[in-house]
């Protein structure tokens, strides 16, 4: 329960979490930020950690000279975490992916999310690795599914590195440049919720499309079973119709 409560507090108030880490020292703070980003990216069991909002909050503290966090140190930390995490997750998928999926122990890895990730890979190839970095849950499953699908490491890695660096830089600098605005400071919790909603919106829309698209396909299939085919209609002879009337 202690870990669950800590996780809920982190999701609700990443700024408060970082403030608590800073009280322990700057090195532990950088280490915790690295660890959270790494786990969200590199451990397929933890796709729900708040990577986007944590980066934003870290950027806010880096903007404040009293916090002690320095952007010149923070950026390399948040660059390395997703890059190394992606590599770990890729090889976990490559060597153990099938067994993990068949075990059913990763509850967040629903068939819909797996299907969405596989469709992205099928449609975009390695570019999907870059695009998937910007979607919660998908960013965790993308390297894992890439490892399962047999995507070559040499194709996976450049797009993984590019996506990880751009994503971490973007959200950190958003916090750094906009986090000091009084309105943002006053309504920080609302801003964090908006970040989470905007980040999750494409994933939610994709899952709804998969769900309702599947239901529509099922309904169309049922209707096609009930209606006679053109071959059956054309095969009906006048004699058959007369027999039916009699």
FIKOLZA-1660 file (N, C-alpha, C; in steps of 0.1 Angstrom, whole numbers, plus 5000, padded with zeros to 4 digits):
% residues 246
   i   px   py   pz ch aa at
   1 5008 4988 5000  A  X  N
   1 5000 5000 5000  A  X CA
   1 5009 5013 5000  A  X  C
   2 5020 5012 5007  A  X  N
   2 5029 5023 5007  A  X CA
   2 5033 5028 4993  A  X  C
   3 5037 5018 4985  A  X  N
   3 5041 5021 4971  A  X CA
   3 5030 5027 4963  A  X  C
   4 5018 5021 4965  A  X  N
   4 5006 5026 4957  A  X CA
   4 5003 5041 4961  A  X  C
   5 5004 5044 4974  A  X  N
   5 5001 5057 4979  A  X CA
   5 5012 5067 4973  A  X  C
   6 5024 5062 4973  A  X  N
   6 5035 5071 4968  A  X CA
   6 5033 5074 4953  A  X  C
   7 5028 5063 4946  A  X  N
   7 5026 5065 4932  A  X CA
   7 5014 5074 4929  A  X  C
   8 5004 5073 4937  A  X  N
   8 4992 5082 4935  A  X CA
   8 4996 5097 4938  A  X  C
   9 5004 5099 4948  A  X  N
   9 5009 5112 4951  A  X CA
   9 5018 5118 4940  A  X  C
  10 5026 5109 4934  A  X  N
  10 5035 5113 4923  A  X CA
  10 5026 5117 4911  A  X  C
  11 5016 5109 4908  A  X  N
  11 5007 5112 4897  A  X CA
  11 4999 5126 4900  A  X  C
  12 4995 5128 4912  A  X  N
  12 4987 5139 4915  A  X CA
  12 4995 5152 4917  A  X  C
  13 5007 5151 4922  A  X  N
  13 5015 5163 4925  A  X CA
  13 5030 5160 4923  A  X  C
  14 5034 5159 4910  A  X  N
  14 5049 5157 4907  A  X CA
  14 5058 5168 4913  A  X  C
  15 5052 5181 4913  A  X  N
  15 5060 5192 4919  A  X CA
  15 5063 5189 4934  A  X  C
  16 5053 5185 4941  A  X  N
  16 5056 5182 4955  A  X CA
  16 5065 5170 4957  A  X  C
  17 5065 5160 4948  A  X  N
  17 5074 5149 4949  A  X CA
  17 5088 5154 4947  A  X  C
  18 5091 5162 4937  A  X  N
  18 5104 5167 4934  A  X CA
  18 5109 5176 4945  A  X  C
  19 5100 5184 4951  A  X  N
  19 5104 5192 4963  A  X CA
  19 5109 5183 4974  A  X  C
  20 5102 5172 4976  A  X  N
  20 5106 5163 4987  A  X CA
  20 5120 5157 4984  A  X  C
  21 5122 5154 4971  A  X  N
  21 5135 5148 4967  A  X CA
  21 5146 5158 4969  A  X  C
  22 5144 5171 4966  A  X  N
  22 5154 5181 4967  A  X CA
  22 5158 5183 4982  A  X  C
  23 5149 5180 4991  A  X  N
  23 5153 5181 5005  A  X CA
  23 5163 5170 5009  A  X  C
  24 5163 5160 5001  A  X  N
  24 5173 5149 5003  A  X CA
  24 5187 5152 4997  A  X  C
  25 5187 5161 4988  A  X  N
  25 5199 5165 4981  A  X CA
  25 5197 5164 4966  A  X  C
  26 5206 5171 4958  A  X  N
  26 5205 5172 4944  A  X CA
  26 5208 5159 4937  A  X  C
  27 5218 5152 4942  A  X  N
  27 5221 5139 4935  A  X CA
  27 5209 5129 4936  A  X  C
  28 5203 5127 4948  A  X  N
  28 5192 5119 4948  A  X CA
  28 5180 5124 4939  A  X  C
  29 5179 5137 4938  A  X  N
  29 5168 5143 4930  A  X CA
  29 5170 5139 4915  A  X  C
  30 5182 5141 4910  A  X  N
  30 5185 5137 4896  A  X CA
  30 5183 5122 4895  A  X  C
  31 5187 5114 4905  A  X  N
  31 5186 5100 4904  A  X CA
  31 5172 5095 4904  A  X  C
  32 5163 5101 4912  A  X  N
  32 5149 5098 4912  A  X CA
  32 5142 5101 4898  A  X  C
  33 5145 5113 4893  A  X  N
  33 5140 5117 4880  A  X CA
  33 5144 5107 4869  A  X  C
  34 5157 5104 4869  A  X  N
  34 5162 5094 4860  A  X CA
  34 5154 5081 4861  A  X  C
  35 5153 5076 4874  A  X  N
  35 5147 5063 4876  A  X CA
  35 5132 5062 4872  A  X  C
  36 5124 5073 4875  A  X  N
  36 5110 5073 4871  A  X CA
  36 5109 5073 4856  A  X  C
  37 5117 5081 4849  A  X  N
  37 5116 5081 4834  A  X CA
  37 5121 5068 4828  A  X  C
  38 5131 5063 4834  A  X  N
  38 5137 5050 4829  A  X CA
  38 5127 5039 4831  A  X  C
  39 5120 5038 4843  A  X  N
  39 5111 5027 4845  A  X CA
  39 5099 5028 4837  A  X  C
  40 5093 5040 4835  A  X  N
  40 5082 5042 4826  A  X CA
  40 5085 5037 4812  A  X  C
  41 5097 5039 4807  A  X  N
  41 5101 5036 4794  A  X CA
  41 5106 5022 4793  A  X  C
  42 5113 5017 4803  A  X  N
  42 5121 5005 4801  A  X CA
  42 5115 4992 4808  A  X  C
  43 5104 4994 4816  A  X  N
  43 5098 4983 4823  A  X CA
  43 5084 4982 4818  A  X  C
  44 5081 4971 4811  A  X  N
  44 5068 4970 4805  A  X CA
  44 5056 4969 4815  A  X  C
  45 5060 4966 4828  A  X  N
  45 5049 4965 4838  A  X CA
  45 5045 4979 4844  A  X  C
  46 5052 4989 4840  A  X  N
  46 5050 5002 4846  A  X CA
  46 5047 5013 4836  A  X  C
  47 5037 5012 4827  A  X  N
  47 5034 5022 4817  A  X CA
  47 5027 5034 4822  A  X  C
  48 5022 5034 4835  A  X  N
  48 5013 5044 4840  A  X CA
  48 5021 5055 4848  A  X  C
  49 5034 5054 4848  A  X  N
  49 5042 5065 4855  A  X CA
  49 5041 5078 4848  A  X  C
  50 5041 5089 4855  A  X  N
  50 5038 5102 4848  A  X CA
  50 5050 5109 4842  A  X  C
  51 5055 5103 4831  A  X  N
  51 5067 5109 4825  A  X CA
  51 5066 5123 4820  A  X  C
  52 5055 5126 4813  A  X  N
  52 5053 5140 4808  A  X CA
  52 5052 5150 4819  A  X  C
  53 5044 5148 4829  A  X  N
  53 5042 5158 4839  A  X CA
  53 5054 5159 4848  A  X  C
  54 5062 5148 4850  A  X  N
  54 5074 5148 4858  A  X CA
  54 5084 5157 4851  A  X  C
  55 5086 5155 4838  A  X  N
  55 5095 5163 4831  A  X CA
  55 5092 5178 4831  A  X  C
  56 5079 5181 4830  A  X  N
  56 5074 5195 4831  A  X CA
  56 5078 5201 4845  A  X  C
  57 5074 5193 4855  A  X  N
  57 5077 5198 4869  A  X CA
  57 5092 5200 4871  A  X  C
  58 5100 5191 4866  A  X  N
  58 5115 5192 4867  A  X CA
  58 5120 5205 4860  A  X  C
  59 5114 5208 4849  A  X  N
  59 5118 5220 4842  A  X CA
  59 5114 5232 4850  A  X  C
  60 5103 5232 4857  A  X  N
  60 5099 5243 4865  A  X CA
  60 5109 5246 4876  A  X  C
  61 5114 5235 4883  A  X  N
  61 5124 5237 4893  A  X CA
  61 5137 5241 4888  A  X  C
  62 5141 5237 4876  A  X  N
  62 5153 5241 4870  A  X CA
  62 5153 5256 4867  A  X  C
  63 5141 5261 4864  A  X  N
  63 5140 5276 4862  A  X CA
  63 5142 5284 4875  A  X  C
  64 5139 5278 4886  A  X  N
  64 5140 5285 4899  A  X CA
  64 5154 5283 4904  A  X  C
  65 5162 5294 4905  A  X  N
  65 5176 5293 4910  A  X CA
  65 5177 5289 4924  A  X  C
  66 5166 5290 4932  A  X  N
  66 5166 5286 4946  A  X CA
  66 5166 5271 4948  A  X  C
  67 5161 5264 4937  A  X  N
  67 5159 5249 4939  A  X CA
  67 5173 5242 4938  A  X  C
  68 5182 5248 4931  A  X  N
  68 5195 5241 4930  A  X CA
  68 5196 5232 4917  A  X  C
  69 5185 5228 4911  A  X  N
  69 5185 5220 4899  A  X CA
  69 5190 5229 4887  A  X  C
  70 5199 5223 4880  A  X  N
  70 5205 5230 4869  A  X CA
  70 5201 5224 4855  A  X  C
  71 5197 5232 4846  A  X  N
  71 5192 5227 4833  A  X CA
  71 5203 5219 4826  A  X  C
  72 5215 5224 4827  A  X  N
  72 5227 5218 4821  A  X CA
  72 5229 5204 4825  A  X  C
  73 5225 5200 4838  A  X  N
  73 5227 5187 4843  A  X CA
  73 5214 5179 4841  A  X  C
  74 5202 5186 4842  A  X  N
  74 5189 5179 4841  A  X CA
  74 5187 5173 4827  A  X  C
  75 5191 5181 4817  A  X  N
  75 5188 5177 4803  A  X CA
  75 5196 5164 4800  A  X  C
  76 5209 5162 4803  A  X  N
  76 5215 5149 4800  A  X CA
  76 5209 5138 4808  A  X  C
  77 5204 5141 4820  A  X  N
  77 5198 5130 4828  A  X CA
  77 5185 5125 4821  A  X  C
  78 5177 5135 4817  A  X  N
  78 5164 5131 4810  A  X CA
  78 5166 5126 4796  A  X  C
  79 5177 5129 4790  A  X  N
  79 5180 5123 4777  A  X CA
  79 5184 5108 4778  A  X  C
  80 5192 5105 4788  A  X  N
  80 5197 5092 4790  A  X CA
  80 5187 5082 4794  A  X  C
  81 5178 5087 4803  A  X  N
  81 5168 5078 4809  A  X CA
  81 5159 5071 4798  A  X  C
  82 5152 5078 4789  A  X  N
  82 5144 5071 4779  A  X CA
  82 5152 5063 4769  A  X  C
  83 5164 5068 4766  A  X  N
  83 5172 5060 4756  A  X CA
  83 5176 5047 4761  A  X  C
  84 5181 5047 4774  A  X  N
  84 5185 5034 4780  A  X CA
  84 5173 5026 4783  A  X  C
  85 5162 5032 4787  A  X  N
  85 5150 5025 4790  A  X CA
  85 5144 5018 4777  A  X  C
  86 5145 5024 4766  A  X  N
  86 5140 5018 4753  A  X CA
  86 5148 5006 4750  A  X  C
  87 5162 5007 4752  A  X  N
  87 5170 4996 4749  A  X CA
  87 5167 4984 4757  A  X  C
  88 5165 4986 4770  A  X  N
  88 5161 4975 4779  A  X CA
  88 5148 4969 4775  A  X  C
  89 5138 4977 4772  A  X  N
  89 5125 4972 4769  A  X CA
  89 5125 4965 4755  A  X  C
  90 5133 4969 4746  A  X  N
  90 5134 4962 4733  A  X CA
  90 5140 4948 4735  A  X  C
  91 5150 4947 4743  A  X  N
  91 5156 4933 4745  A  X CA
  91 5147 4924 4754  A  X  C
  92 5140 4931 4763  A  X  N
  92 5130 4923 4771  A  X CA
  92 5119 4917 4761  A  X  C
  93 5114 4925 4752  A  X  N
  93 5105 4920 4742  A  X CA
  93 5111 4910 4733  A  X  C
  94 5123 4912 4729  A  X  N
  94 5130 4903 4719  A  X CA
  94 5132 4889 4725  A  X  C
  95 5136 4889 4738  A  X  N
  95 5139 4875 4744  A  X CA
  95 5128 4869 4752  A  X  C
  96 5119 4878 4758  A  X  N
  96 5109 4872 4767  A  X CA
  96 5095 4877 4763  A  X  C
  97 5093 4885 4753  A  X  N
  97 5080 4891 4750  A  X CA
  97 5068 4881 4749  A  X  C
  98 5070 4871 4741  A  X  N
  98 5059 4861 4739  A  X CA
  98 5054 4855 4752  A  X  C
  99 5064 4851 4760  A  X  N
  99 5060 4845 4773  A  X CA
  99 5053 4855 4782  A  X  C
 100 5057 4867 4782  A  X  N
 100 5051 4878 4791  A  X CA
 100 5037 4880 4786  A  X  C
 101 5034 4881 4773  A  X  N
 101 5021 4884 4768  A  X CA
 101 5012 4872 4772  A  X  C
 102 5017 4860 4769  A  X  N
 102 5009 4848 4772  A  X CA
 102 5006 4846 4786  A  X  C
 103 5014 4851 4795  A  X  N
 103 5012 4849 4810  A  X CA
 103 5000 4857 4814  A  X  C
 104 4997 4868 4807  A  X  N
 104 4986 4877 4811  A  X CA
 104 4988 4885 4823  A  X  C
 105 5001 4886 4828  A  X  N
 105 5004 4893 4840  A  X CA
 105 5005 4908 4839  A  X  C
 106 5006 4913 4826  A  X  N
 106 5007 4927 4824  A  X CA
 106 4993 4932 4820  A  X  C
 107 4985 4936 4830  A  X  N
 107 4971 4939 4828  A  X CA
 107 4969 4951 4819  A  X  C
 108 4979 4961 4820  A  X  N
 108 4978 4973 4811  A  X CA
 108 4980 4969 4797  A  X  C
 109 4986 4958 4794  A  X  N
 109 4988 4954 4780  A  X CA
 109 4976 4947 4774  A  X  C
 110 4965 4955 4772  A  X  N
 110 4953 4949 4767  A  X CA
 110 4954 4946 4752  A  X  C
 111 4946 4937 4747  A  X  N
 111 4947 4934 4732  A  X CA
 111 4945 4947 4724  A  X  C
 112 4937 4956 4728  A  X  N
 112 4935 4968 4720  A  X CA
 112 4947 4976 4720  A  X  C
 113 4955 4978 4731  A  X  N
 113 4967 4986 4731  A  X CA
 113 4978 4979 4723  A  X  C
 114 4979 4966 4724  A  X  N
 114 4988 4958 4716  A  X CA
 114 4985 4960 4701  A  X  C
 115 4972 4959 4698  A  X  N
 115 4968 4960 4684  A  X CA
 115 4971 4974 4678  A  X  C
 116 4969 4984 4686  A  X  N
 116 4972 4998 4682  A  X CA
 116 4987 5000 4680  A  X  C
 117 4995 4994 4689  A  X  N
 117 5010 4995 4687  A  X CA
 117 5014 4988 4675  A  X  C
 118 5009 4976 4673  A  X  N
 118 5013 4968 4661  A  X CA
 118 5009 4975 4648  A  X  C
 119 4997 4981 4648  A  X  N
 119 4992 4988 4636  A  X CA
 119 5002 5000 4633  A  X  C
 120 5006 5007 4643  A  X  N
 120 5015 5018 4641  A  X CA
 120 5028 5013 4635  A  X  C
 121 5034 5002 4640  A  X  N
 121 5046 4996 4635  A  X CA
 121 5044 4992 4620  A  X  C
 122 5032 4985 4618  A  X  N
 122 5029 4980 4604  A  X CA
 122 5028 4992 4594  A  X  C
 123 5022 5003 4599  A  X  N
 123 5020 5014 4590  A  X CA
 123 5032 5023 4588  A  X  C
 124 5039 5025 4598  A  X  N
 124 5050 5035 4598  A  X CA
 124 5064 5029 4599  A  X  C
 125 5065 5016 4602  A  X  N
 125 5078 5010 4604  A  X CA
 125 5086 5016 4615  A  X  C
 126 5099 5018 4614  A  X  N
 126 5106 5024 4625  A  X CA
 126 5102 5038 4629  A  X  C
 127 5096 5045 4620  A  X  N
 127 5091 5059 4623  A  X CA
 127 5081 5058 4635  A  X  C
 128 5074 5047 4636  A  X  N
 128 5064 5045 4647  A  X CA
 128 5071 5045 4660  A  X  C
 129 5084 5041 4661  A  X  N
 129 5091 5041 4673  A  X CA
 129 5093 5056 4678  A  X  C
 130 5096 5064 4668  A  X  N
 130 5097 5079 4671  A  X CA
 130 5083 5085 4675  A  X  C
 131 5073 5082 4668  A  X  N
 131 5060 5088 4670  A  X CA
 131 5054 5082 4684  A  X  C
 132 5056 5069 4686  A  X  N
 132 5051 5063 4698  A  X CA
 132 5056 5069 4711  A  X  C
 133 5068 5076 4710  A  X  N
 133 5074 5082 4722  A  X CA
 133 5065 5092 4728  A  X  C
 134 5056 5099 4721  A  X  N
 134 5048 5110 4725  A  X CA
 134 5035 5106 4731  A  X  C
 135 5032 5093 4732  A  X  N
 135 5019 5088 4737  A  X CA
 135 5021 5079 4749  A  X  C
 136 5015 5083 4760  A  X  N
 136 5016 5074 4772  A  X CA
 136 5011 5060 4769  A  X  C
 137 5016 5050 4776  A  X  N
 137 5013 5036 4774  A  X CA
 137 5020 5031 4761  A  X  C
 138 5017 5038 4750  A  X  N
 138 5023 5034 4737  A  X CA
 138 5038 5035 4738  A  X  C
 139 5043 5045 4745  A  X  N
 139 5058 5047 4746  A  X CA
 139 5064 5036 4753  A  X  C
 140 5057 5029 4762  A  X  N
 140 5062 5018 4770  A  X CA
 140 5061 5005 4761  A  X  C
 141 5050 5004 4754  A  X  N
 141 5048 4991 4746  A  X CA
 141 5055 4991 4733  A  X  C
 142 5058 5003 4728  A  X  N
 142 5065 5003 4714  A  X CA
 142 5078 4996 4714  A  X  C
 143 5088 4999 4722  A  X  N
 143 5100 4991 4722  A  X CA
 143 5098 4977 4724  A  X  C
 144 5089 4973 4733  A  X  N
 144 5086 4959 4737  A  X CA
 144 5081 4952 4725  A  X  C
 145 5071 4958 4718  A  X  N
 145 5065 4951 4706  A  X CA
 145 5075 4951 4695  A  X  C
 146 5083 4962 4694  A  X  N
 146 5094 4962 4683  A  X CA
 146 5103 4950 4685  A  X  C
 147 5106 4947 4697  A  X  N
 147 5115 4935 4700  A  X CA
 147 5108 4922 4696  A  X  C
 148 5095 4921 4699  A  X  N
 148 5088 4909 4696  A  X CA
 148 5087 4908 4681  A  X  C
 149 5084 4919 4674  A  X  N
 149 5081 4918 4660  A  X CA
 149 5093 4915 4651  A  X  C
 150 5105 4915 4657  A  X  N
 150 5116 4912 4649  A  X CA
 150 5123 4924 4642  A  X  C
 151 5118 4936 4646  A  X  N
 151 5125 4948 4640  A  X CA
 151 5139 4948 4644  A  X  C
 152 5148 4950 4634  A  X  N
 152 5162 4949 4636  A  X CA
 152 5167 4961 4646  A  X  C
 153 5176 4957 4655  A  X  N
 153 5181 4967 4664  A  X CA
 153 5186 4979 4658  A  X  C
 154 5193 4977 4646  A  X  N
 154 5199 4988 4639  A  X CA
 154 5189 4998 4633  A  X  C
 155 5177 4993 4630  A  X  N
 155 5166 5002 4625  A  X CA
 155 5159 5008 4637  A  X  C
 156 5157 5001 4648  A  X  N
 156 5150 5006 4660  A  X CA
 156 5158 5017 4667  A  X  C
 157 5170 5016 4669  A  X  N
 157 5178 5025 4678  A  X CA
 157 5178 5039 4673  A  X  C
 158 5181 5043 4661  A  X  N
 158 5182 5057 4657  A  X CA
 158 5169 5064 4660  A  X  C
 159 5157 5058 4657  A  X  N
 159 5144 5065 4659  A  X CA
 159 5141 5065 4674  A  X  C
 160 5146 5055 4681  A  X  N
 160 5144 5055 4696  A  X CA
 160 5151 5066 4702  A  X  C
 161 5164 5068 4699  A  X  N
 161 5172 5078 4705  A  X CA
 161 5166 5092 4701  A  X  C
 162 5163 5094 4688  A  X  N
 162 5157 5107 4684  A  X CA
 162 5144 5110 4691  A  X  C
 163 5135 5100 4692  A  X  N
 163 5123 5103 4699  A  X CA
 163 5125 5106 4714  A  X  C
 164 5133 5098 4721  A  X  N
 164 5136 5100 4735  A  X CA
 164 5142 5114 4738  A  X  C
 165 5151 5118 4730  A  X  N
 165 5158 5131 4732  A  X CA
 165 5148 5142 4730  A  X  C
 166 5141 5142 4719  A  X  N
 166 5131 5153 4715  A  X CA
 166 5120 5153 4726  A  X  C
 167 5114 5142 4729  A  X  N
 167 5103 5142 4739  A  X CA
 167 5108 5147 4753  A  X  C
 168 5119 5143 4758  A  X  N
 168 5123 5147 4771  A  X CA
 168 5127 5162 4771  A  X  C
 169 5134 5166 4760  A  X  N
 169 5137 5180 4759  A  X CA
 169 5125 5189 4758  A  X  C
 170 5115 5185 4750  A  X  N
 170 5103 5193 4748  A  X CA
 170 5096 5196 4761  A  X  C
 171 5093 5185 4769  A  X  N
 171 5085 5187 4781  A  X CA
 171 5093 5194 4792  A  X  C
 172 5106 5192 4792  A  X  N
 172 5115 5198 4802  A  X CA
 172 5115 5213 4799  A  X  C
 173 5117 5217 4787  A  X  N
 173 5118 5231 4783  A  X CA
 173 5105 5238 4784  A  X  C
 174 5094 5231 4782  A  X  N
 174 5081 5237 4785  A  X CA
 174 5079 5241 4799  A  X  C
 175 5084 5232 4808  A  X  N
 175 5083 5236 4822  A  X CA
 175 5093 5247 4826  A  X  C
 176 5105 5247 4819  A  X  N
 176 5115 5257 4822  A  X CA
 176 5111 5271 4818  A  X  C
 177 5104 5272 4806  A  X  N
 177 5101 5285 4801  A  X CA
 177 5087 5290 4805  A  X  C
 178 5078 5281 4808  A  X  N
 178 5064 5285 4811  A  X CA
 178 5061 5283 4825  A  X  C
 179 5068 5274 4832  A  X  N
 179 5065 5271 4846  A  X CA
 179 5066 5283 4856  A  X  C
 180 5074 5293 4852  A  X  N
 180 5075 5304 4861  A  X CA
 180 5065 5315 4860  A  X  C
 181 5056 5313 4850  A  X  N
 181 5045 5323 4848  A  X CA
 181 5035 5322 4860  A  X  C
 182 5032 5333 4866  A  X  N
 182 5023 5333 4878  A  X CA
 182 5010 5325 4876  A  X  C
 183 5004 5326 4865  A  X  N
 183 4991 5319 4863  A  X CA
 183 4994 5304 4863  A  X  C
 184 5005 5299 4857  A  X  N
 184 5009 5285 4858  A  X CA
 184 5012 5281 4872  A  X  C
 185 5019 5289 4879  A  X  N
 185 5023 5286 4893  A  X CA
 185 5010 5285 4902  A  X  C
 186 5001 5294 4899  A  X  N
 186 4989 5294 4908  A  X CA
 186 4980 5282 4905  A  X  C
 187 4979 5278 4892  A  X  N
 187 4970 5267 4888  A  X CA
 187 4979 5255 4883  A  X  C
 188 4989 5252 4891  A  X  N
 188 4998 5241 4886  A  X CA
 188 4992 5228 4885  A  X  C
 189 4983 5224 4894  A  X  N
 189 4976 5211 4894  A  X CA
 189 4968 5210 4882  A  X  C
 190 4961 5221 4878  A  X  N
 190 4952 5221 4866  A  X CA
 190 4961 5219 4854  A  X  C
 191 4973 5226 4853  A  X  N
 191 4982 5224 4842  A  X CA
 191 4986 5210 4840  A  X  C
 192 4989 5203 4852  A  X  N
 192 4994 5189 4851  A  X CA
 192 4983 5180 4846  A  X  C
 193 4970 5183 4851  A  X  N
 193 4959 5175 4846  A  X CA
 193 4957 5177 4831  A  X  C
 194 4959 5189 4826  A  X  N
 194 4957 5192 4812  A  X CA
 194 4968 5185 4804  A  X  C
 195 4980 5185 4809  A  X  N
 195 4991 5177 4802  A  X CA
 195 4988 5163 4801  A  X  C
 196 4983 5157 4812  A  X  N
 196 4979 5143 4812  A  X CA
 196 4968 5140 4802  A  X  C
 197 4958 5149 4802  A  X  N
 197 4946 5147 4793  A  X CA
 197 4951 5148 4778  A  X  C
 198 4959 5159 4775  A  X  N
 198 4963 5160 4761  A  X CA
 198 4972 5149 4757  A  X  C
 199 4980 5144 4766  A  X  N
 199 4989 5132 4763  A  X CA
 199 4981 5120 4761  A  X  C
 200 4971 5118 4768  A  X  N
 200 4963 5105 4767  A  X CA
 200 4952 5106 4757  A  X  C
 201 4949 5118 4752  A  X  N
 201 4937 5119 4743  A  X CA
 201 4939 5111 4730  A  X  C
 202 4951 5112 4723  A  X  N
 202 4952 5103 4711  A  X CA
 202 4951 5088 4714  A  X  C
 203 4956 5084 4725  A  X  N
 203 4955 5070 4729  A  X CA
 203 4941 5066 4731  A  X  C
 204 4933 5074 4738  A  X  N
 204 4919 5072 4741  A  X CA
 204 4911 5071 4728  A  X  C
 205 4914 5081 4719  A  X  N
 205 4907 5081 4706  A  X CA
 205 4910 5069 4698  A  X  C
 206 4922 5065 4698  A  X  N
 206 4926 5052 4691  A  X CA
 206 4919 5040 4697  A  X  C
 207 4919 5039 4710  A  X  N
 207 4912 5027 4716  A  X CA
 207 4897 5027 4713  A  X  C
 208 4891 5039 4713  A  X  N
 208 4877 5040 4710  A  X CA
 208 4874 5036 4695  A  X  C
 209 4883 5040 4686  A  X  N
 209 4882 5036 4672  A  X CA
 209 4883 5021 4671  A  X  C
 210 4893 5015 4678  A  X  N
 210 4894 5001 4677  A  X CA
 210 4882 4994 4682  A  X  C
 211 4877 4998 4694  A  X  N
 211 4865 4992 4700  A  X CA
 211 4853 4993 4691  A  X  C
 212 4849 5005 4687  A  X  N
 212 4837 5007 4679  A  X CA
 212 4839 5002 4664  A  X  C
 213 4851 5003 4659  A  X  N
 213 4854 4997 4646  A  X CA
 213 4852 4982 4646  A  X  C
 214 4856 4975 4657  A  X  N
 214 4854 4961 4659  A  X CA
 214 4840 4957 4660  A  X  C
 215 4832 4965 4668  A  X  N
 215 4818 4963 4669  A  X CA
 215 4811 4964 4656  A  X  C
 216 4815 4975 4648  A  X  N
 216 4808 4977 4635  A  X CA
 216 4811 4966 4625  A  X  C
 217 4824 4961 4626  A  X  N
 217 4827 4950 4617  A  X CA
 217 4819 4937 4620  A  X  C
 218 4817 4935 4633  A  X  N
 218 4810 4924 4638  A  X CA
 218 4795 4925 4633  A  X  C
 219 4789 4937 4634  A  X  N
 219 4776 4939 4630  A  X CA
 219 4774 4937 4615  A  X  C
 220 4784 4942 4607  A  X  N
 220 4784 4940 4593  A  X CA
 220 4785 4925 4589  A  X  C
 221 4793 4918 4596  A  X  N
 221 4795 4904 4594  A  X CA
 221 4782 4896 4596  A  X  C
 222 4775 4900 4607  A  X  N
 222 4762 4894 4610  A  X CA
 222 4751 4896 4599  A  X  C
 223 4751 4909 4595  A  X  N
 223 4742 4913 4584  A  X CA
 223 4745 4905 4571  A  X  C
 224 4757 4904 4568  A  X  N
 224 4761 4897 4556  A  X CA
 224 4757 4882 4556  A  X  C
 225 4757 4876 4569  A  X  N
 225 4753 4862 4570  A  X CA
 225 4738 4861 4568  A  X  C
 226 4730 4871 4572  A  X  N
 226 4715 4870 4571  A  X CA
 226 4711 4872 4556  A  X  C
 227 4718 4881 4549  A  X  N
 227 4714 4884 4535  A  X CA
 227 4719 4873 4526  A  X  C
 228 4711 4869 4516  A  X  N
 228 4716 4860 4506  A  X CA
 228 4727 4866 4497  A  X  C
 229 4736 4859 4492  A  X  N
 229 4746 4864 4483  A  X CA
 229 4741 4865 4469  A  X  C
 230 4748 4872 4461  A  X  N
 230 4744 4874 4447  A  X CA
 230 4744 4861 4440  A  X  C
 231 4753 4852 4443  A  X  N
 231 4754 4839 4436  A  X CA
 231 4742 4831 4440  A  X  C
 232 4737 4832 4453  A  X  N
 232 4726 4824 4457  A  X CA
 232 4713 4829 4450  A  X  C
 233 4712 4843 4448  A  X  N
 233 4700 4848 4442  A  X CA
 233 4700 4845 4427  A  X  C
 234 4712 4846 4421  A  X  N
 234 4712 4843 4406  A  X CA
 234 4710 4828 4404  A  X  C
 235 4713 4819 4414  A  X  N
 235 4712 4805 4412  A  X CA
 235 4697 4800 4413  A  X  C
 236 4688 4810 4418  A  X  N
 236 4674 4806 4420  A  X CA
 236 4667 4806 4406  A  X  C
 237 4661 4795 4402  A  X  N
 237 4654 4794 4389  A  X CA
 237 4640 4797 4390  A  X  C
 238 4633 4800 4379  A  X  N
 238 4618 4802 4379  A  X CA
 238 4611 4789 4385  A  X  C
 239 4617 4778 4381  A  X  N
 239 4610 4765 4386  A  X CA
 239 4610 4765 4401  A  X  C
 240 4622 4769 4407  A  X  N
 240 4622 4770 4422  A  X CA
 240 4612 4779 4428  A  X  C
 241 4610 4791 4421  A  X  N
 241 4600 4800 4426  A  X CA
 241 4586 4794 4425  A  X  C
 242 4583 4787 4414  A  X  N
 242 4570 4781 4412  A  X CA
 242 4567 4770 4423  A  X  C
 243 4578 4762 4426  A  X  N
 243 4577 4752 4436  A  X CA
 243 4574 4758 4450  A  X  C
 244 4581 4769 4452  A  X  N
 244 4579 4776 4465  A  X CA
 244 4565 4781 4466  A  X  C
 245 4559 4786 4455  A  X  N
 245 4545 4791 4455  A  X CA
 245 4535 4779 4458  A  X  C
 246 4537 4768 4451  A  X  N
 246 4528 4756 4453  A  X CA
 246 4530 4751 4467  A  X  C
% end
